[in-house]
Structure formats: structure tokens, C-alpha cells
């Protein structure tokens, strides 16, 4: 038996049938001096609504006692435990989990850095499950390969939330530029937020992301076998998202909202997709 653990920085469509149990370490979200557990005591929509009211949320690591309890229970129940965290460049979750796991001295627990977040973290987990199902093994080199064989592209109309949350990464070059430029963002191979380009309108954003995705699919030679996961936030983003996703329906395995811990840093208005080599879990 194998068990997977991840933090709530990942997003996957809720109706996906997974071959292995996945336990979630909830990141903490703070709004107006109140503390919530992501995906436990605050929903995505609740967080979006608070942001639309003008609140700027902050986030923090999962509680150490929850991490330790989850690891211990999983290690006792399972032959191998694979923990795949949000990028270590975006959060200290990886370092915290790694240190706790080392202190517990459990030989069947493996802590791995996804080098990404959100739906791409979800995609990496799917690839990891596929790998374990086929081989029973999983290493950081495998995770790095899955990260390189996929592309995250998402649109946000403002960098305000990333900037105030300290997660601006390599997108910081945009600060101070013309305010009406809107970024198309990704996580790069280092696990940092970076820009794929800037646009001035929603229609331009959709066309630019499609061009980027098309070039990626061609470069990876996965034209006939790719997997796509989509995500968006508030309802007003749905129409734009549906225009974006239309050419990729054959590879689409599901759509999800963006979790509150991620939305705390990108804001309530966003949409995007991850595309990568085809995942086959059945």
C-alpha cells in the first residue's frame, strides 16, 4: 500500500478517481485577524468574496503537529509514503515537512519538492501516482522530470496580491512598468513565479496563452497525447476560461476552482491551465 501526502497548495478536479489515498496538510490563511485552515474551515469562494470586499489575506505553513500526526499515521499504515509539497521557492512548507520527517527517522517516508503550485502541483502528483503504480518508486529526479514535461499558464489582472504576499519571484521585473499591462504567469523550473508575457486585454490574454500552449505541445511532441487541467476563480472568469480551454477539450480531464491559499496570493480574478504529457492512471 502506498500513501501520498501533499499540502493544500495543490488543486485537482474533485471528481478525479485516484489510484492512491492522498492526505492533505492544510496551509493556514489569515484574513482580518482571523485564522482559517485552507480547504477545511474556509472555502475558495469565501476567500474570493473577502478579497472582493478589500481584504488582503496572508498565509502560513501547516501546523507542525498536524504534519507529524499525518506522517506518523501514514507511515504506520503504508509500505511507502510520498510527500509532495508546494514549491520550496514559494513556501517554507517543504523545509518544515522535511525537517519533521527527518526527526521522526521513518525509512519509508520520502519528501519531495513539486517545484510548482496549484493545478500544476496537482498534475505533478498525478504523474507521480502513475509512476508509483508502474514501478513502485519515486524520486526527486522523477518529480523534476514531470515538472519539465508540463506547462502552467495563468492570467491575473494585477500583481498586487503577489507583491504584498512576497511571492512575486521573477515577475518582479514588471513592478513599476505601465500599470495597464496584465501579466501571464507561470512557475519556472526553479519553482519561482515568472512571466510568460504581458497583455493589455482579456482577449489578448486568451490568444497569447493559447499560442504559448500550442508551442509547448508541439515542442514536447505530445500532440496526440496530452493532459489538461483547468482552473478559474469567480464566476465572471468562467466565460474567459471557457474560451481559453476550447481548443484543448480532447485532453481536458477536469476543471477546478483555485484554492484559498493560492488565491490569497493571486487575487480573486484569475484563470489558467496546465498542460503536460498524457497521464494514464487506469
C-alpha positions as CSV (number, residue, x, y, z in Angstrom):
1,X,0.0,0.0,0.0
2,X,1.2,3.5,-0.9
3,X,0.0,6.8,0.5
4,X,0.5,10.3,-0.9
5,X,0.6,13.4,1.2
6,X,0.5,17.0,-0.1
7,X,-0.3,20.4,1.2
8,X,-3.4,22.4,0.2
9,X,-1.4,24.5,-2.2
10,X,-2.3,21.9,-4.8
11,X,-5.6,21.9,-6.8
12,X,-7.2,19.0,-8.7
13,X,-10.8,18.5,-10.0
14,X,-12.8,16.9,-7.2
15,X,-14.3,14.1,-9.3
16,X,-11.0,12.5,-10.4
17,X,-10.6,8.8,-9.5
18,X,-7.2,8.4,-7.9
19,X,-5.3,5.1,-7.5
20,X,-4.0,6.0,-4.1
21,X,-5.1,7.8,-1.0
22,X,-4.0,11.4,-0.7
23,X,-3.9,13.2,2.6
24,X,-3.8,17.0,2.8
25,X,-1.8,19.2,5.1
26,X,-3.9,22.5,5.3
27,X,-2.0,25.7,4.8
28,X,-3.2,28.5,7.1
29,X,-5.0,31.6,5.7
30,X,-5.3,34.8,7.8
31,X,-8.0,37.4,7.0
32,X,-8.9,40.3,9.1
33,X,-7.0,38.8,12.1
34,X,-8.9,35.5,11.8
35,X,-7.1,32.2,11.1
36,X,-8.5,29.6,8.8
37,X,-7.3,26.2,7.5
38,X,-7.3,26.1,3.7
39,X,-9.9,23.7,2.3
40,X,-11.1,22.9,5.8
41,X,-12.5,26.0,7.6
42,X,-12.6,28.3,4.6
43,X,-13.7,27.6,1.0
44,X,-12.3,29.1,-2.2
45,X,-15.5,31.1,-2.8
46,X,-15.4,32.5,0.8
47,X,-11.9,33.7,0.3
48,X,-12.7,35.3,-3.1
49,X,-15.6,37.2,-1.6
50,X,-13.4,38.5,1.2
51,X,-10.8,39.7,-1.3
52,X,-13.5,41.4,-3.3
53,X,-14.5,43.3,-0.1
54,X,-11.0,44.7,0.0
55,X,-9.2,42.3,2.4
56,X,-5.7,41.2,1.6
57,X,-5.2,37.7,3.0
58,X,-1.9,36.3,4.2
59,X,-0.9,32.6,4.5
60,X,1.3,30.5,6.8
61,X,2.6,26.9,7.0
62,X,0.6,23.9,8.1
63,X,0.7,23.3,11.8
64,X,3.7,21.1,12.8
65,X,1.5,18.9,15.0
66,X,-0.8,18.1,12.0
67,X,2.2,17.3,9.8
68,X,3.7,15.0,12.4
69,X,0.4,13.2,13.1
70,X,-0.3,12.8,9.4
71,X,3.2,11.4,8.6
72,X,3.1,9.0,11.6
73,X,-0.3,7.6,10.8
74,X,0.6,7.2,7.1
75,X,3.9,5.5,7.8
76,X,2.2,3.0,10.1
77,X,-0.5,2.2,7.5
78,X,1.6,2.1,4.3
79,X,4.5,0.4,2.7
80,X,5.8,3.7,1.3
81,X,4.7,7.4,1.9
82,X,5.4,10.0,-0.7
83,X,5.0,13.7,0.4
84,X,4.9,16.2,-2.5
85,X,4.9,19.8,-1.4
86,X,4.3,23.2,-2.9
87,X,7.5,24.7,-4.4
88,X,10.2,25.4,-1.8
89,X,10.7,28.8,-3.5
90,X,7.1,29.8,-2.8
91,X,6.7,28.4,0.7
92,X,8.8,27.0,3.6
93,X,6.4,24.1,3.8
94,X,8.9,21.7,2.1
95,X,11.7,22.6,4.6
96,X,9.3,22.2,7.6
97,X,7.9,18.9,6.4
98,X,11.4,17.6,5.5
99,X,12.8,18.5,9.0
100,X,9.9,16.9,10.8
101,X,10.2,13.7,8.7
102,X,14.0,13.6,9.4
103,X,13.4,14.0,13.1
104,X,10.9,11.1,13.0
105,X,13.5,8.8,11.4
106,X,11.0,6.9,9.3
107,X,12.6,5.0,6.5
108,X,9.5,4.7,4.4
109,X,8.8,8.4,4.1
110,X,10.0,10.4,1.1
111,X,9.7,14.2,1.0
112,X,9.7,15.8,-2.5
113,X,9.5,19.3,-3.9
114,X,7.0,19.7,-6.7
115,X,8.8,22.9,-7.8
116,X,5.3,24.4,-8.6
117,X,1.8,25.0,-7.1
118,X,-1.9,25.0,-7.8
119,X,-3.1,22.8,-10.7
120,X,0.5,22.1,-11.9
121,X,1.2,20.7,-8.4
122,X,-1.9,18.6,-8.9
123,X,-0.6,17.5,-12.3
124,X,2.8,16.5,-10.9
125,X,1.0,14.4,-8.2
126,X,-1.0,12.6,-10.9
127,X,2.3,11.8,-12.8
128,X,3.8,10.7,-9.5
129,X,0.9,8.3,-8.8
130,X,1.3,6.9,-12.4
131,X,5.0,6.4,-11.8
132,X,4.4,4.6,-8.5
133,X,1.7,2.5,-9.9
134,X,4.0,1.3,-12.7
135,X,7.3,1.0,-10.8
136,X,6.7,1.3,-7.0
137,X,9.4,4.0,-6.9
138,X,9.5,7.8,-6.9
139,X,12.5,10.2,-6.6
140,X,13.1,13.9,-6.8
141,X,14.6,13.4,-10.3
142,X,11.2,11.9,-11.4
143,X,9.3,14.9,-9.9
144,X,11.7,17.3,-11.7
145,X,11.0,15.5,-15.0
146,X,7.3,15.7,-14.5
147,X,7.6,19.5,-13.8
148,X,9.6,20.0,-17.0
149,X,7.1,18.0,-19.1
150,X,4.3,20.3,-18.2
151,X,3.4,24.0,-18.5
152,X,1.4,26.2,-16.2
153,X,0.0,29.4,-17.7
154,X,-2.5,31.6,-15.8
155,X,-3.8,35.1,-16.2
156,X,-4.2,37.6,-13.4
157,X,-5.2,41.3,-13.9
158,X,-2.9,42.6,-11.2
159,X,0.3,41.7,-9.3
160,X,-0.9,43.4,-6.2
161,X,-1.6,40.2,-4.2
162,X,1.6,38.5,-5.2
163,X,3.6,41.7,-4.4
164,X,2.0,42.2,-1.0
165,X,2.4,38.5,-0.2
166,X,6.1,38.4,-1.1
167,X,5.6,35.8,-3.8
168,X,6.5,38.0,-6.8
169,X,9.6,35.9,-7.7
170,X,11.0,36.6,-11.1
171,X,7.8,38.5,-12.0
172,X,9.3,41.5,-10.0
173,X,10.7,42.9,-13.2
174,X,7.1,44.0,-14.0
175,X,6.9,46.2,-11.0
176,X,7.0,49.9,-11.9
177,X,6.0,49.3,-15.6
178,X,2.9,50.6,-17.2
179,X,0.0,49.8,-14.9
180,X,-2.4,48.6,-17.5
181,X,-0.1,45.8,-18.5
182,X,-1.6,42.5,-17.4
183,X,0.7,39.5,-16.7
184,X,0.5,35.9,-17.9
185,X,2.3,34.0,-15.2
186,X,3.8,30.6,-14.7
187,X,6.1,28.7,-12.3
188,X,9.5,28.1,-13.8
189,X,11.9,25.1,-13.4
190,X,13.3,26.7,-10.2
191,X,9.9,26.8,-8.7
192,X,9.5,30.6,-8.8
193,X,6.7,32.7,-10.2
194,X,7.8,34.2,-13.5
195,X,6.1,35.8,-16.5
196,X,5.4,34.4,-19.9
197,X,4.3,37.7,-21.2
198,X,2.1,40.8,-20.7
199,X,-1.1,41.8,-22.4
200,X,-3.5,44.8,-22.4
201,X,-6.8,43.0,-22.8
202,X,-8.6,39.8,-21.9
203,X,-8.9,38.7,-25.5
204,X,-5.2,39.2,-26.0
205,X,-4.5,37.2,-22.8
206,X,-6.5,34.2,-24.1
207,X,-4.8,34.2,-27.5
208,X,-1.4,34.6,-26.0
209,X,-1.9,31.7,-23.6
210,X,-3.2,29.6,-26.5
211,X,-0.1,30.4,-28.6
212,X,2.2,29.5,-25.7
213,X,0.4,26.3,-25.0
214,X,0.4,25.3,-28.7
215,X,4.1,25.8,-29.0
216,X,4.7,23.8,-25.8
217,X,2.6,20.9,-27.1
218,X,4.5,20.9,-30.3
219,X,7.9,21.2,-28.7
220,X,7.1,18.2,-26.4
221,X,5.8,16.2,-29.3
222,X,2.6,15.4,-27.4
223,X,0.1,16.5,-30.0
224,X,-1.8,13.2,-29.8
225,X,-1.4,12.5,-26.1
226,X,-1.6,15.4,-23.6
227,X,-3.4,16.1,-20.4
228,X,-5.0,19.4,-19.5
229,X,-6.4,20.6,-16.1
230,X,-8.2,24.0,-16.0
231,X,-9.0,26.4,-13.1
232,X,-10.6,29.7,-12.5
233,X,-11.8,31.8,-9.6
234,X,-15.0,33.9,-9.5
235,X,-17.9,33.3,-11.9
236,X,-17.1,36.3,-14.1
237,X,-13.9,34.5,-15.1
238,X,-15.8,31.4,-16.4
239,X,-16.6,32.8,-19.8
240,X,-13.0,33.8,-20.4
241,X,-11.8,30.5,-19.2
242,X,-14.1,28.6,-21.5
243,X,-12.8,30.5,-24.5
244,X,-9.2,29.6,-23.4
245,X,-9.9,25.9,-22.9
246,X,-12.0,25.3,-26.1
247,X,-9.1,24.1,-28.3
248,X,-7.9,21.6,-25.7
249,X,-11.1,19.8,-24.8
250,X,-9.7,16.4,-26.0
251,X,-7.1,16.4,-23.3
252,X,-9.2,18.0,-20.6
253,X,-9.6,15.8,-17.5
254,X,-11.4,18.3,-15.4
255,X,-11.8,21.9,-14.1
256,X,-11.5,23.2,-10.6
257,X,-11.6,26.4,-8.6
258,X,-8.3,27.8,-7.2
259,X,-7.8,27.1,-3.5
260,X,-7.9,29.8,-1.0
261,X,-4.2,29.6,-0.1
262,X,-3.2,30.2,-3.7
263,X,-6.0,32.8,-4.3
264,X,-4.6,34.7,-1.3
265,X,-1.6,35.4,-3.5
266,X,-3.1,35.8,-6.9
267,X,-6.3,37.5,-6.1
268,X,-10.0,36.7,-6.8
269,X,-9.8,37.2,-10.6
270,X,-7.7,34.6,-12.3
271,X,-7.9,31.6,-14.7
272,X,-5.4,29.3,-16.3
273,X,-4.5,25.8,-17.4
274,X,-1.7,23.3,-17.0
275,X,-0.9,21.1,-20.0
276,X,1.5,18.2,-20.0
277,X,2.4,14.7,-21.2
278,X,-0.7,12.4,-21.0
279,X,-1.5,10.9,-17.7
280,X,-2.9,7.3,-17.6
281,X,-3.9,6.2,-14.2
282,X,-6.3,3.4,-15.1
